[in-house]
Amino acid sequence: MVLSSLWLGASLQCDEAPAPRWTAADLPGLPAASDNGWHAVTSEALDVSIPQPLAELMASRELDSEQFWSQLEPALLREFLASDGAREAIARIDDARREVAFADACPITAQICHVLDWHKAHDVALLQALAHAHEGRTTEALVLVRALVRMSAGQIESVRSPISLLVALDQLGDALHVAAMIVARNDPGTASAELAELIAEISALDVDTLDLRPLVLIHYLHYREALEAHRDDWFYSHALTLRLLDESFERRYQAASEGDVLVALGGEERSPTDAFGWWLRNPAGKRTLAAMAFDPSSLVRSIERSRADIRAERARLLANP
């Protein structure tokens, strides 16, 4: 009984809970909703499914331009683009293109944000660009691809979640690949001004420097909000748990400032339950933080694969403008 009392006292004895290290006010400002194309493509779910042959062709990186175009099925492409879902996707992209900005604006506490529906709309728009190019409308194809490159680049610069980052990087790689296929097929002299603008957009891309500080801050806010539900748990000290959280995210924020993606997303971090005698003080708080952690290694590998794809496609386009 005495040992139990001492254990409980050690778990709960602490100062008052620290003030938040960061708040929503520390996040970068967003464009006005009326100026942000993000809302046009993520406002609601999108019911569209790309036929498998077209999806596989878009994902392929092994084909040269001649093989790529020989495997495109024009009839299937036309049929798909005439479907209700594809037309809705293109309409959303057209609305987004008219806005002056494109930035990830998913609410901080949103359980659902239609990032994957934006991903689907983006893929449909790339197929529309391929259709334009196949029919000899090079100018329209390049203008559309340039808009998609600009939108994905804007998303990367404002990313607010890991899934949004993965989507943006994947989309950017796909857009550059499609651009390379279009340029290889069509005489760029027929759209030299549009090609020059596209090349300028691509030249300005920088995926080697990812600013993940806003993403880290949003993760921190999510964690802090989730911990509120544990205030009344046995052997739990809210103040001590929040101090551990602050220490963890200070490291993550510093890593994000230095471009270390793995550590910024919580990698290479020792679990609070790994320390000797961890259960002597605030065991419930440490177990809670350990349960909330995840290994970002596979996520980081996907990010690096997408960045390598972007670099390769960018280099190909810049080498053969």
C-alpha positions, -999 to +999 in steps of 0.1 A: +000+000+000+028+024+009+047+016-024+015+021-043+010+055-027+046+065-034+042+054-071+010+073-075+026+104-059+056+102-082+034+099-112+013+129-104+036+153-086+045+181-110+040+217-118+010+230-137+007+221-174+030+242-197+015+266-222+014+252-257+048+255-274+030+264-307-006+273-315-025+276-348-014+312-349+022+300-356+012+284-389+018+303-421-011+323-434-033+309-462-046+326-493-082+338-490-106+310-498-119+330-528-084+331-543-074+295-535-080+269-561-076+242-534-112+246-524-125+239-560-109+205-560-113+193-524-147+207-514-164+173-518-158+137-528-153+129-565-169+098-580-145+088-608-124+058-616-097+057-643-097+026-665-068+003-656-050+004-689-049+042-688-038+042-651-010+017-658+002+037-688+004+069-667+023+051-639+048+035-663+083+050-664+100+022-685+085+032-718+101+056-742+079+081-759+072+060-790+062+030-769+041+052-746+020+067-775+017+033-792+001+019-761-023+047-756-059+036-765-075+067-781-110+052-781-108+042-745-094+077-736-122+095-754-149+073-738-135+079-704-131+116-708-168+118-719-180+102-687-198+122-660-170+117-634-143+128-658-162+158-669-168+168-632-131+164-625-121+186-654-146+212-644-130+213-609-095+216-623-107+244-647-122+263-617-089+258-597-068+270-626-086+303-626-076+312-591-044+331-583-032+306-557-032+269-548-023+260-513-032+231-490-059+244-468-072+213-451-086+223-416-062+215-388-086+192-370-105+179-400-111+141-400-119+142-437-102+163-463-106+153-499-069+152-508-073+119-526-102+133-546-079+161-558-054+134-567-080+117-589-090+150-605-053+157-613-049+123-630-080+129-651-066+163-661-033+147-672-053+123-694-071+153-708-037+168-717-027+136-734-059+137-754-052+172-765-016+162-775-028+131-794-052+153-814-024+178-822-036+205-798-001+210-783-008+244-770-038+233-749-019+203-737+011+223-725-010+250-709-029+224-689+002+206-678+018+238-667-012+246-646-010+212-629+027+216-622+020+250-606-008+236-585+013+206-572+042+229-565+019+252-545+006+222-525+042+210-517+051+245-504+020+246-481+017+209-472-002+202-440-002+164-437+019+134-448-007+122-472-009+156-488+029+156-493+028+121-508+000+131-532+017+163-542+050+147-550+034+118-569+013+142-589+043+164-597+063+134-610+033+123-631+028+158-646+065+161-655+064+126-671+033+135-692+050+168-702+080+149-714+058+125-735+039+155-750+071+174-759+086+142-774+055+136-796+047+171-809+067+197-827+074+222-799+077+249-825+039+249-828+036+260-792+070+276-785+058+303-761+038+278-740+067+254-739+090+282-728+066+290-700+064+253-690+102+250-689+105+281-668+080+267-643+099+234-642+133+252-638+120+269-607+110+236-590+129+226-559+120+193-542+154+190-525+143+216-499+110+206-483+098+229-455+080+205-432+078+229-403+040+236-408+034+199-410+053+194-377+033+221-360+000+206-371+011+172-358+019+188-325-015+204-323-031+171-331-011+153-304-019+180-278-056+179-285-056+140-283-039+141-249-068+161-234-089+129-234-064+113-210-064+139-182-084+116-158-064+084-165-048+066-136-011+072-132-012+100-157+003+134-153-009+159-180+019+183-172+047+158-174+032+143-206+030+177-222+067+183-213+077+151-230+056+161-260+073+195-262+108+179-260+099+155-288+085+182-311+113+206-305+136+179-320+112+174-349+109+211-356+147+215-356+150+186-380+124+201-403+143+233-403+174+214-414+156+193-441+158+160-422+126+144-433+129+112-413+134+129-379+109+156-387+082+129-391+092+113-358+118+088-369+149+078-349+131+088-318+134+068-286+102+057-271+095+071-236+088+035-224+123+024-234+141+042-205+150+022-174+125+027-147+101+045-170+071+032-150+082+049-118+068+083-129+039+091-152+037+056-167+003+062-183+015+094-200+045+076-214+025+047-226+001+071-243+028+089-261+044+056-271+010+044-285+006+076-305+040+073-322+045+056-356+075+045-376+077+069-406+104+048-424+082+035-452+066+069-456+100+085-460+111+059-485+080+067-506+088+104-504+124+098-515+112+076-545+089+104-556+116+130-553+140+109-573+113+105-600+107+143-601+145+149-604+148+124-633+118+138-652+128+174-646+163+167-659+149+150-690+127+180-698+154+206-691+179+187-712+156+185-742+135+216-743 
